[in-house]
């Protein structure tokens, strides 16, 4: 069964958070995604906002996110494809 709504958003957040952690980047999920997950979809947000802790080089962030494979349709709001 394909997961939708807040469950799918939580799945994507987990994949991104794991990729960042594997690269040694400490990050905290914040914003509307948290509200969507915590309210079981009563509040709707389609993006993920992470606060990065400490100093993070752009190339390290890019390398970590390059390991994440999410279909373009899911990441359409990011501005990058």
C-alpha positions in Angstrom: 0.0 0.0 0.0 1.3 3.4 -1.0 1.6 5.9 1.9 0.0 9.3 1.5 -0.3 12.6 3.2 1.4 13.1 6.6 2.8 9.6 6.5 4.5 10.1 3.2 5.9 13.5 4.3 7.3 11.8 7.5 8.9 9.1 5.3 10.6 11.7 3.1 11.7 13.7 6.2 13.2 10.6 7.6 15.1 9.8 4.5 16.5 13.3 4.2 17.4 13.4 8.0 19.2 10.1 7.7 21.2 11.3 4.7 22.2 14.4 6.6 23.1 12.5 9.7 25.2 10.0 7.7 27.2 12.9 6.4 27.8 14.2 9.9 25.3 17.1 9.5 23.1 17.8 12.5 19.7 19.0 11.4 16.3 19.6 13.0 13.0 19.4 11.1 10.9 22.5 11.7 8.0 24.5 10.2 4.8 23.3 8.5 6.1 19.7 8.0 6.1 19.2 11.8 2.6 20.5 12.0 1.4 18.2 9.2 3.0 15.2 10.9 1.9 16.0 14.4 -1.7 16.8 13.4 -2.0 13.7 11.2 -2.7 16.0 8.2 -5.2 18.4 9.8 -2.6 21.1 8.8 -1.2 20.7 5.3 2.3 21.5 4.3 4.2 20.1 1.3 7.8 21.1 2.1 10.5 20.2 4.5 12.4 22.9 6.4 15.5 21.8 8.3 17.6 24.0 10.6 21.3 22.9 10.2 23.3 23.0 13.4 26.8 24.5 13.3 28.8 25.4 10.2 28.0 23.3 7.1 29.9 23.7 3.9 27.6 23.9 0.8 29.5 21.1 -1.0 29.0 18.8 2.0 25.3 19.6 2.1 25.0 19.1 -1.6 26.8 15.7 -1.4 24.6 14.5 1.4 21.4 15.5 -0.5 22.7 13.9 -3.7 22.4 10.5 -2.0 18.6 11.1 -1.6 16.4 9.6 -4.3 13.0 11.2 -4.4 10.9 11.4 -7.6 10.8 14.9 -9.1 7.0 15.0 -8.6 7.5 14.8 -4.8 10.3 17.5 -4.8 8.6 19.9 -7.3 8.3 22.6 -4.6 12.1 22.7 -4.0 12.9 24.7 -7.1 15.5 22.1 -8.1 14.9 19.0 -10.3 
